[in-house]
Amino acid sequence: MSSTGSRAFVGGRSAHGRVEPSFADTAAVPSQPLALLWFQRLTAGIVVGDVAAIVLSLAIASLVRFGAPAHWTAHAIGYAAAAVATAGVWLIALWAVKSRARRIIGQGLTEYQRVTNATLVAFGCVAIVCYVGQIEFARGYVAAAMPLGWALLLLNRLIWRRLLMALRHDGRALTGAMVVGSPEEVDRTVEELHRNFAAGYRPVAISLTQPMSEAPMNVRERLSHLPRVPLERVVAATKGSRTRALMIAGDLPGGRDQIKSLGWALENSKTELILVSRLTDVAGPRIHLRPVAGLPMVHVQLPQYSGFAHSLKRIFDVVATAAGLIVLAPALAVIAVLIRTRDGGPALFRQERVGVGGTTFTMYKFRSMVVDAEAQLARLESLSDGNGVLFKMRDDPRVTPVGRFLRRFSLDELPQLWNVLRGDMSLVGPRPPLPSEVREYAGHETRRLLSKPGLTGLWQVSGRSDLSWEESVRIDLYYVENWSFTGDLILILRTVIQMFKHDGAY
C-alpha cells in the first residue's frame, strides 16, 4: 500500500485533553475494493440454484402427478403453464422477503426462515388465486411440489453457505470494517469479529474515544496491529478507503447526537453504520424499533413459553413422531435384534433425565455399550474427553461394534421418539441434561429447563461433544429464548444432514 500523501497525527490531544502518542491517519487505512465482487458472484450463484431447485421440484411434481410428458393430456399441459406462473411467483416471493440480503447470508437461521416464509407466501398466493378464480388445482401436485421445492431451496442455500464459510475461513469474502469506541469495547468487538469469521466482517482500522494509554496492556497489544484514526477523521477515512462498515462499539463522547451526525455524514455512501448491541444472544425477530417522535424506542420481545405457537409445536411433535414411528418400525426392530444378538443384553438403555421445569423422566436410547458400562465408568473418568461436566471418550472401550455404528449415524437416539410422543421431550429443543448436571447449574443456566428437551437441537448440529460446557449452555439458552416454528423445521433438516457428517458424534 502506498503511503504517498499520508499525514500523521502526532502529539494530538484527545477528548480528555491528554496528549496521545503518534498514530496513523486516513492514508494508513487499507483501501477496500471498489465493488464486492464476491457478493455479486455469490448472489448470482444463489439465484441460479434457486431457479434450478424450483424448476426441478415442479417438474418432479408434474411427473408424479401426470407421468411422462409423452402421455400428458391437455389438462396436464395446462398444469405446465400454471407451473411456470407458480415458479415466477415463488422467485418473486424469495426476492420480496429479501432472502438474499448480504446481512443475513452466511450466518444464523434468518436466511432459512425467509426461504421458508417465501415458500409459504408463494403457495398461499397460488391458493388464493385458484380460490378466487375458481381454478381447479390438484392438492397432490401442491403436496409434492411445495415440500420438495422448500427442501431443495434450503439445500441450495446450505451448499453456498458452506462455500462462503470456506472462503471466509481463508480470509476471503469479508467486508472491511472500522470500529469506533473505547479501547475495551473496540477490543471486544475486534476479537469477536476475528473469532466469529462467519459474521463476514474484517476489522481494518479503529478509532478510540479514550486514550490508549489508559487501556490494559493486553488490550493495547491486541489492538497494536490496527491503524488508528482520530475520531474527527473517521468519516473522511471511511470514505477515502471505501470501508463498507463503520461499527460503533459502546458510547461516543457526543452521545446520540454524534451517532446521528455520523449517519448524516455517511448518507449516499456505500458504508453501513452498525451499532454493536449489548443485547447478546437475542435474535433479530425479537427486536423491534418503535419510531416515536423524539424518543425512538427499541422493544425486545420477551420469550413466551406457552400459547398458540407452543400448541402448534406440540401438535407437530405428535403427528411427525407418530408417522416416524410407523415408518421406522421395521428399522427399529432390526436394530433391536442386532443389539440383543451381540451379547444377549437388553436392546434399550434407560436413563433418568431432567425435563421442563426440573421434572425427571426416563429417557430411552438403543444400548450402544456393554451391559455393565455404568459399573466401568469410575475407572475411566480420568480419561474423559468431555467438557468437564459431561463424560465423553472418543474411543470409549465400552462401546460395542454395533453401538459404534449406531452412534456414528445417531441411530441410537431413535427410541426417544417414544419420549416425544409421551410428551417428555420435543423433536427440537435443548439437550436433555442428567440430574448430576442440573445440580451443577448456577444462575442463568437453569433457564435451559424452561423448554422441553429435544431429540435434536442447536447443540446437536453445532459440534455436540466437541463443544465446551460454556458453549453448550450458551447454545441451549439461545434456542430457549429465540425459539420459532420455522427455526425448528430448519433444525430438523440440518440434523438429517449432520447425521452424515458425524461431527462430535462419539
N, C-alpha and C positions, 0 to 999 in steps of 0.2 A: 504494500500500500504506500503510495507516495505521500510525503509529508510536505509537499510544496504548498505554501500559503498557510501553513499551520501557525496557530498562535498559542502561546502558553499563558495561563492564568497563574501568575507567580505572586506569592505573598499576599493574596487577596484576603478580604475579610468575610467571614461567614455571617449568617443571620444573627449570631450571638456576639458579633464584634470581635471575635478572636481571629488571629492570623492563622490561616490554613497553609499547610505545606503545598508545594507546587503540584499541579495535576494538569492533565491534558485537556484541551478544549475541543471544539467541534470537529476539527480535522482529524483527531485521533479516533473518532468513532468509525468503525469499518463501514464502508459503503455497502448497501444492500442491493440486490438485483432490481432492475427496472420493473420486471414482471415476475410473478410467482409461477414460473413455467411448470413446476412440479404439480401445483394445484390444478392448473388448466389441463394437464395431461391426465391427472387422477380423475377429474370430473368427467372428461371425455370417456375414459375407460369405464367409469361407473355407469354413464348413460348408455353406452353400448351394451354393457352387461344387463342393465335393467330392461332394455328393449328385447334382448335375447331371452331373458327369463320370462317376460310377459308373453312373447310370441310362442315360446316353447310350451308354456302352461296352457295357453288357449288351443294350440294345435293338439296337444295330448288330450285335452278335454273333448275336442271335436272327434278325435279318433275313438275315444272311449264311448262317446255318445252315439256316433253315426257310422263308425267303421272307416274303412279305407275310402279316400276321395273318389275312387272309381265307381263306388256304389252309392254316392250321395244323390239324394233326390233334390228337387227344387227347394223343399223345406230346409234341407241341410245347407244348401248354398246360401239361403237367407241367413242362417246362423253364422256362416263365414263372414258375411257383411257386418252382422252385429258384432262379431268378434273384433273386427277392425275398429269399430266405434268404441268397443269396450277397452281395447288397447290404448286408444287415444285418450279416453277419459282417465285411465289408470296412470298414464305418463303425466298427464296434466296434474293429477292429484299429487303425484310424487314431487312435482315442481312446486305446486301451491303450498304444500306443507314444509317446504324448504328442507327436504331430506338430504340435499347435497351441500348444505351450507358449510363453509370452512370451519366455523366454530364448533360444529358437532361431529365432524368426520374424524374418526381415529380413536375416540375415547368415549367410554360410558355407554349407556343404553339409549340415549336420546335419539340417535340416528336410527336404531332399530325400531324404536317406538313410533317414529314418524313414518317409517316404511309401513308399519302395521296400520297406523291410522289412515294413511293414504289408501291402502288396500280396502279397508272398511268403507271409506268415503266413496271410492270408485264403485264398488258393488252396491253401495247404498243408493248412489245416483242412478245406476242401471235399474235397480229395483223400482225406484220412484218413477222413472220414465216408462218402464213397462206397465206399471200400475195405472198411471195417468193415461197413457196411450192405448191401454188395453191390449198390450202386445204379449203374446204367449212366449214365455222363456222357460225352458226346461230346468227344473231345480237340480237335476242330476248333472247338467252341464256346469252350473254355477258351483255345485258341491265339489266337482273335480278341479275346476279352473282356479277357484279362489285360494284354497289352502296350498295347492301345488305352486301357484304363482308367488304366494307370500313366502313360502319356504325357499324358492329359487332366488327371489329378490334378496332375502336375508343372507343366503349363501353367497351371492354376488358381492354384497357389502362386506361380508366376513373375509372373502378372498382378498379384496382390495385393501381392507384394513390390515391384514397380515402383511401384505406387501409394503404398505405405508409404514408399519411398525419396524419392518426390517430396514427400510431406508433411514428412519429416524434413529434407530439403534446405531447406525453407522455415521450419524451426524448430518444426514441429508434431509431434505424436505421439512426444514424447520423455518419458522418465522422469527426474524430478528426482533428483539425487544429491548427497550431501555427501561430500567427500573429506578423509580424515584421514591425516596423516603429516608427514614433514619437508618443508620448503619445496621442495627439489629434486624429491622423489618426487611431491608433490602437483602441482607444475608439470608434470612429465612426464605424469602421468595426465590432468590437465585439458587439456593441449594435445592429447593423443591423442584424448580424447573430442570435442574441437572439430573435429579433423581428420577423424576417422572417425565421422561422424554416424550411419552405419549401425548402430553399436553400440546406439543407441537411448537413450543417457543424456545428460542436460544438467547440468553442474555448477551448483549453486545456492548452495553455501556451502562453506567449507573450515575445517578445524581443524588447527592446526600444533603439532607436538611439539617444535619448536625455535624460537628467536626469529627473526622475520622479518628483523631487522637483520643477522643473520649470513648471510643468503642473498645471492647475487649480485644486482646491480642489475637485470639483465634479468629475473630471476625475480620480484623484488618488483614490477616494473612490470606483468608479465603477470598477477599474482595480485591486483593492487590493486583490481580491479573487483568482486571476490567478497567477500561478507560473511564475517568471521572469527568463529568461535565458540570459547570456551575449551574445552579438552579435557574438563574435568569437566562441561560443559554440553551435550556432544554428544548424549546420549540425549534430554534434555529438548527440545533444539532440533529434533531429528529428529522426535520425536512431535508437538511443538507445531506444526510446519509441515507435517506429514503427508508428509515427504520419504520416497519409496519405496525409496531405496537409500542405504546407508552403505558407502562404499568405503574400505578400509584399504590405503593405499599405503606399503609398507615396514614397518619395525618400530615398535611403540609402546613408550613408556617402561616399561610393566608387562609387556611381552612377551606370551607366550601367555595368561597369566592375565588380562590386561586384555582381550584379544580375547574370551576366554571370558566375562568379565563383561559385555562389550557384547552378546554374543549372548543371555545370560540377560535382560539389561535390555530387549531388543527382542522378547522372546517375546510371542506373541499380538498382535503389531502387524503392520501390512501392509508393514513395512520389510524388505528383504532385506539381509543382511550379505555384502559381497563383498570377498574378499581379492585384491588385484591381484597376479597372479603374475609372477615374473621369468622364468617358463618361456615365453619368447616363441616364436611360431611352432610351438607344439606343440598338435596337435588334441586335442579333448576325449576321443575314444575311446582315446587313448594314455595318459591319466592315470587312475589307479585309486587309490582310498582303501582302505587296509587298516586297519580299526579294531582294532589291537592294544591291549589294556587298558593304559592309562598311557603308551602310545607310539604314537599314530596315525601311520601312515606313508603318504606319497603315492608311489606307484610310477609311474614314467614308462617305458612300454614302448619299448624301443629299436627303431629301424627295422630291418626284415628285407628283404633283397634276393634271397632265394631261398625255396624251399619250395612248398607246395601252392598258396597264393594266387597266386604268380607263375606257376606252371604253368598255372593256370586262366586267367590273363591272356593267356598265350601261345596257349592253345587258342582263346580268344575272338578274338584277333587274326587267327589263321589262318582260322577259319571265317567271321568277318564280312568280312574282306578278300577272300577268295576269292569270296564271294557278291557283294560290292560290285563287284569287277572284272567279273564276269559280267553283272550288271545294267547297269553303266555303260559297258560296251564300246562300244555304238553312239555314246553321247555323247562318249566319249574319241576315237573315230575322227573324228567331225565336227570336234571342236576341233583335232585334229592337221591335218586338211585345211585348215581356216581359217588356221592359222598358216603353213603352207607356201605357201598361195596368196598370202598377203600379200606376202612378199618372197623366196620360194624357199628360205629358210633351214631348218635343222632344226626339227622340232616340239618336241623335248625339249632342255632345258638341264641339263647335268650339272655338278655342283659337289661338291668334296670337303668333307665334314662330319665332325665328331668324334662318335663314338658312345660306348656304355657302356665304361667302363674306359679311355678315351682312345684306343681304336682308331678308325681312319678308314674311311670308306666313301664311295661315290659316291651322292649323293642326286639324284633325278630330279624335275624340275618341267617344266611346259609353259613354253616360252620366251615371255616377255611383253615382251622388249626387242628392240631391233635386234640384228643379228648381231654387230656389233663393240662391244657395250655395255661389255665389260671394258676395251677399249682407251680408251674415252672417260671412264673413271672418274676418272683422275688430274685432269683439268681441272674436274671437278665437286665434288671432295671439300670444297672450301671452302664450298660451298653446302648442306652436309648439314643436314637437319632431324632427324637421328637423335639418339641418346643419348650421343654421344661415343665409343662403341665401334663401333656399327653405322652404316653409311652408309644414310641414307634421305632421299628428297626427295618432298614432296607432289606436285609437278608435274615429275617426272623426264622430261626431253625424250627419253630413250632408250626410254621405254615406248611400244609400238605401240598403235594403237586397239583391236585385238583383245586385246592384253595388258592394257589398262586395264580392259576388261570382265571378263576372267578374274580380275584381282586384286580387283576390286570385290566379286565373289562367292566369292573364294578358290578358284576352279576351277583355278588354276594349280598348286595343291598336289596334285591328284588322282593324278598319276603316283607319288607317294610311297606309294600303296597297294602298289606293287611292292616298295618298300623294306621295308614292314611284312611282306609275305608272305615275303620273303627272311630276315627276322629282324634286319635292320639297325636297324629302328625299331619302335615300337609305335604302336597307334592313338592312345593318350593318353600323354603324357609331357612332359618339359621340351623347350624349343625346341632343335632341333639346332644346335649352335654351329659357327662357322667355326674352322679351325685358328688363324687370327690372333687370334680372341677368346680361345681357350684359352691361348695364350701370354701373355695379359694377366692370367690368373687368378692370384689370390694367396690362400693360406689356404683358408678355408671354401668359396670359390667352386668349387673342384674337386669338391665333393660333388655338383654337378649331374651329373657323369659316372657316378654310382653307378647310375643308372637309364637305360634306353634312351630316346633322344629320341623325341618323339611327333609324329604328324601333326597332332594338336591337343593342347591342354592349358590350364592356367590362364592362361598368358601370352596365348594366342590369344583368350580370352574376357574378358580383363581390361584391354584397351586396346592390346595389340600394340605397334606402333611409337610410340604416344603415351607409353609408359612410359619412365621414366628407367632408366639402367643399374642403379642400386641396386634399384629396384622390380622390374625383370626378374629379377635374381638372387634377391631375396627370394621372389618368387612361385614360381620354379622350385625353390628349396630347400624351400619349404613343401610342394610337391607330392611331391618325392622322399622327404621324411621322414614324410609323413602319407598316403601312397597307400592307397586301398581300392578294391575292385572296384566297389562301388556308386557310389563317387565318380567312377570312370571312366565309368560309364553316364550319370551326370548331366552330366558334362562334354561327352560326345558330343551329348547333347540340347541343351545350351547352345550348342555350336558350330553346330548347324543353325540355331538362332535367330539367332546372331551373324552368320551369312552374309548375312542380310537387313538388318543394321544398319550394316555397313561401318565400325564404329568402329576407327580405327587401321589400316585396310587401304589402303595406298597404296604 
